[in-house]
Amino acid sequence: MNNYEIVYIIHPALQEGRLSDIKNKIHDKIASFKGKVLYDDNWGKKKLAYAIDKQKYGTYLFCQFLLEGKDVKEINIDCELNSNILRHLITRIESCDILDEKNKKESKKNSRDKESKKELLEKKKNDDDSSKEDVIEKKVTEVAVEKEDVEEKEVEEKVEVEKDVEEKVEEKKDVEEELEEKVVEKDIEEKDNSEDNSEDNSEEK
């Protein structure tokens, strides 16, 4: 007999009871060929490197077993026919590669450590993204305020220019009125002088 290990990915929607049924079926199949399960572990639900049957996640199960080489193909066939098994891989291993309960605890601890590290990295990334968004929002606000100040200043300058123009127009109007008055006064004066001269001439005659 040879040592083998199988990693199979189960549909993420299946509950714990259905996972146990699939695992037990494979274990029973191994036992039916006089094989022996040496070690098994549930690696939990993980994100897939790429979508399989439109699924982005899958539950990973791992098993090491002892079995005749000619019977391994039967395990392969069962996995291929089970629609709840998205993918599977059976590999021959050496005796020194067989794991035990101590390895399982260490594996779970490493898995938890990796998950914690991943969560911390995601939290840091989210914090960095939030910080960047705050900086961008602050800059946008500053630009908007600065733009409002510039627009307000331009409006004030425009009002001042219009006011100066109005004042100059009024000054021009006053000057024109003054000139017009002077012209009228001069006309009246000339008319009066002309009448006086006429009267003088009449008296002389």
Secondary structure by P-SEA (a helix, b strand, c coil): cccbbbbbbccccccaaaaaaaaaaaaaaaaaacccccccccccbbbbccccccccbbbbbbbbbbbcccaaaaaaaaaaaccccccbbbbbbcccccccaaaaaaaaaaaaaaaaaaaaaaaaaaaaaaaaaaaaaaaaaaaaaaaaaaaaaaaaaaaaaaaaaaaaaaaaaaaaaaaaaaaaaaaaaaaaaaaaaaaaaaaac
